[in-house]
Amino acid sequence: MAIKIHPTAEVQAKQIGDGTTIWQFCLVLEKARIGKNCNINFNVFIENDVIIGDKVTIKPGVQIWDGLRIEDNVFIGPNATFTNDLLPRSKHYPEKFAETHIRKSASIGANATVLAGIEIGEYAMIGAGSVVTTNVDPFTLVYGNPARKKGFVTREGKVLSLELRDKNGQQYTLINGEPKPTEL
């Protein structure tokens, strides 16, 4: 599969996996690494010290700053915001920017803000407009400002209450941190 780069995008990076599409008005700096079958939507900026896994979707208006590590199958909603410096000052740069890890199959809602140095666990879901100031456990649903745990999410994306029940009342149990239907 070929890499597709829109003619208005400026892509300096050489490490881009097969099947990835980079849409209009994107800028991808030289040292960024992007996996296979990614969809980098309109008006996305990707800095140098960035690693993006396979099958990642980044919606319009997102900036991926130095220090972001994004694993496979992650969804990043429109205008989600990341930071990489907890004490920013104009023209004063840290020796190394904080690393933020977005683990496999996590989803970040539109306009969510994720502070530097956070880890978002696998299959976690961040609600739209949330401000994430602390780590998010795997399979956890968080939202609000600041984002707080509001429930759980299954591998398939089914939302569960804090009591581990789905909307139909089916009870789930955490097995090694992952919600699984409770056997009768």
Wavefront OBJ file of the C-alpha trace (Angstrom):
o trace
v 0.000 0.000 0.000
v 1.263 3.436 -0.859
v 1.626 6.401 1.439
v -0.785 9.201 0.442
v 0.310 12.775 1.075
v -1.905 15.657 -0.008
v -0.025 18.224 -2.154
v -0.658 20.996 0.399
v 0.974 19.018 3.241
v 4.632 19.581 4.109
v 6.057 16.232 5.168
v 9.756 16.210 6.029
v 9.688 12.851 7.866
v 11.064 9.787 6.128
v 9.786 7.156 8.574
v 6.148 6.774 7.546
v 4.488 3.370 7.263
v 2.673 1.987 4.238
v -0.984 2.849 3.894
v -0.756 6.071 5.912
v -2.663 9.097 4.627
v -1.651 12.677 5.473
v -4.301 15.228 4.536
v -4.375 18.933 3.637
v -2.221 21.544 5.354
v -0.354 19.184 7.676
v 3.248 19.703 8.768
v 5.293 16.691 9.824
v 8.851 17.413 10.963
v 11.863 15.400 9.854
v 12.497 13.092 12.819
v 8.878 12.093 13.509
v 8.055 8.398 13.163
v 4.595 7.399 11.942
v 3.383 3.802 11.638
v 1.329 1.986 9.014
v -2.283 2.678 8.029
v -2.563 5.923 9.989
v -4.990 8.698 9.115
v -3.520 12.145 9.815
v -6.380 14.551 9.131
v -6.458 18.164 7.927
v -4.321 20.781 9.704
v -2.262 18.533 12.006
v 1.244 19.458 13.207
v 3.672 16.687 14.241
v 6.954 17.694 15.865
v 10.311 15.811 15.751
v 10.550 13.667 18.901
v 7.267 11.869 18.247
v 6.477 8.185 17.808
v 3.095 7.198 16.380
v 2.115 3.523 16.091
v 0.031 1.741 13.469
v -3.654 2.420 12.666
v -3.736 5.720 14.573
v -6.367 8.330 13.697
v -5.576 11.979 14.419
v -8.485 14.289 13.650
v -8.163 17.930 12.450
v -6.547 20.688 14.465
v -4.263 18.557 16.665
v -0.632 19.357 17.497
v 1.568 16.392 18.433
v 4.507 17.890 20.356
v 7.961 16.514 21.174
v 7.719 13.741 23.767
v 4.439 12.170 22.660
v 4.414 8.398 22.354
v 1.228 7.114 20.736
v 0.711 3.363 20.478
v -1.322 1.360 17.918
v -5.048 1.910 17.248
v -5.311 5.186 19.168
v -8.029 7.716 18.286
v -7.357 11.428 18.908
v -10.417 13.638 18.402
v -10.577 17.064 16.749
v -8.670 19.872 18.455
v -7.399 17.676 21.295
v -4.535 19.517 22.991
v -1.316 18.106 24.405
v 1.364 19.889 26.404
v 4.982 18.855 26.839
v 6.352 21.368 29.374
v 4.834 21.830 32.844
v 6.731 25.088 33.466
v 6.757 26.845 30.092
v 8.503 30.174 29.596
v 9.034 31.993 26.337
v 12.460 31.185 24.846
v 13.368 28.895 27.801
v 13.405 25.231 26.846
v 13.958 22.172 29.044
v 16.848 19.854 28.237
v 14.246 17.206 27.412
v 10.492 17.574 27.077
v 8.229 15.423 29.253
v 7.067 12.179 27.664
v 3.356 11.530 27.428
v 2.261 7.957 26.661
v -1.028 7.120 24.986
v -1.322 3.330 25.190
v -2.879 1.062 22.561
v -6.519 1.503 21.599
v -7.105 4.522 23.850
v -9.517 7.239 22.658
v -9.235 10.946 23.367
v -12.356 13.042 22.761
v -12.612 16.344 20.906
v -11.123 19.377 22.655
v -9.671 17.317 25.519
v -6.465 18.681 27.072
v -3.747 16.280 28.243
v -0.979 17.647 30.470
v 2.677 16.703 29.982
v 4.006 13.485 31.467
v 0.631 11.718 31.660
v 0.048 8.072 30.803
v -3.312 7.116 29.335
v -3.821 3.360 29.709
v -4.825 0.943 26.992
v -8.483 1.074 25.913
v -9.078 4.096 28.177
v -11.537 6.722 26.982
v -11.211 10.464 27.605
v -14.466 12.416 27.251
v -14.735 15.461 24.990
v -13.583 18.698 26.591
v -11.887 16.978 29.534
v -8.727 18.265 31.202
v -6.502 15.300 32.049
v -4.101 16.164 34.887
v -3.250 12.660 36.171
v -2.609 9.204 34.732
v -5.634 7.272 33.456
v -5.854 3.544 34.183
v -6.486 1.043 31.384
v -10.153 0.405 30.457
v -11.239 3.532 32.357
v -13.688 6.245 31.268
v -12.805 9.748 32.493
v -14.313 13.139 31.787
v -14.712 16.592 33.266
v -12.421 19.403 34.409
v -10.360 18.029 35.954
v -11.060 14.624 34.426
v -12.295 12.089 36.959
v -13.105 8.386 36.735
v -16.757 7.978 35.701
v -16.819 4.333 34.663
v -15.122 1.656 32.632
v -14.844 0.756 28.937
v -14.594 -2.732 27.446
v -12.238 -3.703 24.639
v -15.210 -3.394 22.268
v -15.987 0.139 23.461
v -19.011 -0.657 25.660
v -19.341 1.911 28.460
v -19.860 0.545 31.970
v -20.857 2.322 35.182
v -18.556 2.610 38.183
v -20.431 -0.458 39.479
v -19.318 -2.341 36.328
v -22.792 -2.583 34.755
v -23.673 -1.854 31.135
v -26.798 0.084 30.105
v -28.802 -3.173 30.037
v -27.807 -4.093 33.592
v -25.294 -6.806 32.624
v -22.727 -7.142 35.422
v -19.008 -7.200 34.612
v -16.000 -8.169 36.709
v -12.462 -6.809 36.497
v -10.066 -9.584 35.533
v -6.465 -8.364 35.523
v -7.832 -4.817 35.237
v -10.041 -5.587 32.218
v -13.860 -5.678 32.468
v -15.309 -9.049 31.488
v -18.971 -10.191 31.624
v -19.717 -11.941 34.910
v -20.571 -15.619 34.490
v -23.948 -16.673 35.876
l 1 2 3 4 5 6 7 8 9 10 11 12 13 14 15 16 17 18 19 20 21 22 23 24 25 26 27 28 29 30 31 32 33 34 35 36 37 38 39 40 41 42 43 44 45 46 47 48 49 50 51 52 53 54 55 56 57 58 59 60 61 62 63 64 65 66 67 68 69 70 71 72 73 74 75 76 77 78 79 80 81 82 83 84 85 86 87 88 89 90 91 92 93 94 95 96 97 98 99 100 101 102 103 104 105 106 107 108 109 110 111 112 113 114 115 116 117 118 119 120 121 122 123 124 125 126 127 128 129 130 131 132 133 134 135 136 137 138 139 140 141 142 143 144 145 146 147 148 149 150 151 152 153 154 155 156 157 158 159 160 161 162 163 164 165 166 167 168 169 170 171 172 173 174 175 176 177 178 179 180 181 182 183 184
